[in-house]
Amino acid sequence: MLARLEAADVPINSAIRDAMLSVDVADFTDYDPTPFFHDRPLVFTETDGGGVKTISAPHMICTLLHHLELEEGDEVLLLGAKGGYLAALIGHIVGPEGGVTIVDPNRQVIEHVREHLRNYPSEATFHTRKMRQINHTPPNLPQPLNRVLVTGSLSELPSWLENRVADGGFVIVPIGGRIAQRLVKLEKQGEWFETDLGGVLFGPVDICETEAEPTDSRELAGLFEDALEIGMELGVFNENEGEQLRLFAQQLRGLPDNLPPVLFTPDDDVDDVWVDDNEPDDIIIKFDNMGEELVDHPLFDLLETASDWLMPLWPTVLALLETKMQHPGAPDASFEDLGFGNHEDLVP
């Protein structure tokens, strides 16, 4: 697999290669590790609510390690756990004089990491911290913060992180929405300097945000905003279409906060409307055979008003929200130059 990644120009130096060969990913998950060796993400834990957290695909793991510019003795902060596997790789590289602090807002994830690192032989020092939430400062952070890796998508850096990175330090973070982000390196040299490392797709830091939830107007607005950003960047929307999508997202965000969430059923051949007895505040929408909704709701009123211009764009919006993952380390990879060493798109 490493040979395939190197053939695709994924950056792998001797320290990264040695760490990947020395740390067994199977020690950090109870799931079948086979997908990982086909350059796919590997699940390490799931919640009762259906939330899933993964260890990133190997090509992204190598890319993140490359941009961290690790040396022996470094102290690294990980925001987001990656099952403990990434911490073990970093620990292997920084050695007994270095250390890794892992912070995560979910107790189940933190307990998983503690258990698996406790049983993992390493000369590096590991600390795990349960944080209240992303915007609250985790306890007992190392000082100073010189190298920080955020392993889940954020819309912006939390203020506590901005304030604690030392001058000369940097943060590697995927910044953007839930559909796609840009992997950026933010270096603090009196002020912040940003280097764009390419387009990526990371799940949220908090596993609870991956659990299925009823659709609300703000979630839909976020999806349209993601499609708009990608579509304008690629030039598939003209200025008028872009403005219509932008205003539509604003209208969605302007709907009242207290609207009941909408649950779409997968059955499109039924013609009744009902309310879940267990969740009386949830309106469950079902459609008749003609695809018409059978209950009034401001969200659907807004969609109906926009239908004349939105319907022609809908296939394009859906296509933009679909993601095609690259797997340069897979056995059937084409070995084409995907630009991993040149800060081009790094889509995991």
Rosetta blueprint (number, residue, H / E / L):
1 M L
2 L H
3 A H
4 R H
5 L H
6 E H
7 A H
8 A L
9 D L
10 V L
11 P L
12 I L
13 N L
14 S H
15 A H
16 I H
17 R H
18 D H
19 A H
20 M H
21 L H
22 S H
23 V L
24 D L
25 V H
26 A H
27 D H
28 F H
29 T L
30 D L
31 Y L
32 D L
33 P L
34 T H
35 P H
36 F H
37 F H
38 H H
39 D L
40 R L
41 P L
42 L E
43 V E
44 F E
45 T E
46 E E
47 T L
48 D L
49 G L
50 G L
51 G L
52 V E
53 K E
54 T E
55 I E
56 S L
57 A L
58 P H
59 H H
60 M H
61 I H
62 C H
63 T H
64 L H
65 L H
66 H H
67 H H
68 L H
69 E L
70 L L
71 E L
72 E L
73 G L
74 D L
75 E E
76 V E
77 L E
78 L E
79 L E
80 G L
81 A L
82 K H
83 G H
84 G H
85 Y H
86 L H
87 A H
88 A H
89 L H
90 I H
91 G H
92 H H
93 I H
94 V H
95 G L
96 P L
97 E L
98 G L
99 G E
100 V E
101 T E
102 I E
103 V E
104 D E
105 P L
106 N L
107 R H
108 Q H
109 V H
110 I H
111 E H
112 H H
113 V H
114 R H
115 E H
116 H H
117 L H
118 R H
119 N L
120 Y L
121 P L
122 S L
123 E L
124 A L
125 T E
126 F E
127 H E
128 T E
129 R E
130 K E
131 M L
132 R L
133 Q L
134 I L
135 N L
136 H L
137 T L
138 P L
139 P L
140 N L
141 L L
142 P L
143 Q L
144 P L
145 L E
146 N E
147 R E
148 V E
149 L E
150 V E
151 T L
152 G L
153 S E
154 L E
155 S L
156 E L
157 L L
158 P L
159 S H
160 W H
161 L H
162 E H
163 N H
164 R H
165 V E
166 A E
167 D E
168 G E
169 G E
170 F E
171 V E
172 I E
173 V E
174 P E
175 I E
176 G E
177 G L
178 R L
179 I L
180 A L
181 Q E
182 R E
183 L E
184 V E
185 K E
186 L E
187 E E
188 K E
189 Q L
190 G L
191 E L
192 W E
193 F E
194 E E
195 T E
196 D E
197 L E
198 G E
199 G E
200 V E
201 L L
202 F L
203 G L
204 P E
205 V L
206 D L
207 I H
208 C H
209 E H
210 T H
211 E L
212 A L
213 E L
214 P L
215 T E
216 D L
217 S H
218 R H
219 E H
220 L H
221 A H
222 G H
223 L H
224 F H
225 E H
226 D H
227 A H
228 L H
229 E H
230 I H
231 G H
232 M H
233 E H
234 L H
235 G L
236 V L
237 F L
238 N L
239 E H
240 N H
241 E H
242 G H
243 E H
244 Q H
245 L H
246 R H
247 L H
248 F H
249 A H
250 Q H
251 Q H
252 L H
253 R H
254 G L
255 L L
256 P L
257 D L
258 N L
259 L L
260 P L
261 P L
262 V E
263 L E
264 F E
265 T L
266 P L
267 D L
268 D L
269 D L
270 V L
271 D L
272 D L
273 V L
274 W E
275 V E
276 D L
277 D L
278 N L
279 E L
280 P L
281 D L
282 D L
283 I E
284 I E
285 I E
286 K L
287 F E
288 D L
289 N L
290 M L
291 G L
292 E L
293 E E
294 L L
295 V L
296 D L
297 H L
298 P H
299 L H
300 F H
301 D H
302 L H
303 L H
304 E H
305 T H
306 A L
307 S H
308 D H
309 W H
310 L H
311 M H
312 P H
313 L H
314 W H
315 P H
316 T H
317 V H
318 L H
319 A H
320 L H
321 L H
322 E L
323 T L
324 K L
325 M L
326 Q L
327 H L
328 P L
329 G L
330 A L
331 P L
332 D L
333 A L
334 S L
335 F L
336 E L
337 D L
338 L L
339 G L
340 F H
341 G H
342 N H
343 H L
344 E L
345 D L
346 L L
347 V L
348 P L
